[in-house]
Amino acid sequence: RVRPDHRLEPGDVVRVPPLRRGQETGKTPPDGRATRLLRERVLFEDRSLLVLDKPAGLAVHGGSGLSFGVIEALRALRPEAPFLELVHRLDRETSGCLMVAKRRPTLRALHALLRSGEVTKTYTALLVGRLEGPREVQAPLRKNVLQSGERVVRTSEEGKAAFTRLEPIAHGPEVTLVRATPLTGRTHQIRV
């Protein structure tokens, strides 16, 4: 096993696991409510890209006990589409714009822009308490797996560095609405 950034060199041995085709996956198809919801939430679409307003509570893909997510529901909704792939992910409980590539060159181009930092992601969050002035939060984050199998992200000295810029937009009696810009891309970074 090698890291994802490893480049093949002469003499490397590549093992490809067997591909199973034609077997029933046992997964339940997305329900009509999920596909209807997605149909109503298209913000932008052209021949290369689809942008959805993903609601909170809907995962972007199946797994970890979930039969389906946005991408599976989209593929069920559009069986004629030869290529639909997530450009990025949003946490299950996060709502917001989700990009889905409809062509491989579009997917590659957007991934390159994301990797190079040419795309800025901005979130709106409601914080308990009063935040005065912009602030940059620096906290190392570490993924933990509980005995129940649930994955949790917490601050930890052994974690990976995470940087988030917070800018107040409005204040309420005991809350602050902020614009949160992650400068790194850690799992659950803004929530934690």
Stockholm file with secondary structure:
# STOCKHOLM 1.0

chainA/1-192         RVRPDHRLEPGDVVRVPPLRRGQETGKTPPDGRATRLLRERVLFEDRSLLVLDKPAGLAVHGGSGLSFGVIEALRALRPEAPFLELVHRLDRETSGCLMVAKRRPTLRALHALLRSGEVTKTYTALLVGRLEGPREVQAPLRKNVLQSGERVVRTSEEGKAAFTRLEPIAHGPEVTLVRATPLTGRTHQIRV
#=GR chainA/1-192 SS CCCTTCCCCTTCCCCCCCCCCSCCCCCCCCCHHHHHHHHHTEEEECSSEEEEEECTTCCSSCBTTBSCCHHHHHHHHCTTCSCCEESSCCCTTCCEEEEEESSHHHHHHHHHHHHHTCSCCCEEEEEESCCCSCEEEECCEEEEECTTSCEEEEECTTSBCCEEEEEEEEECSSEEEEEEEESSCCTTTTTC
#=GC SS_cons         CCCTTCCCCTTCCCCCCCCCCSCCCCCCCCCHHHHHHHHHTEEEECSSEEEEEECTTCCSSCBTTBSCCHHHHHHHHCTTCSCCEESSCCCTTCCEEEEEESSHHHHHHHHHHHHHTCSCCCEEEEEESCCCSCEEEECCEEEEECTTSCEEEEECTTSBCCEEEEEEEEECSSEEEEEEEESSCCTTTTTC
//
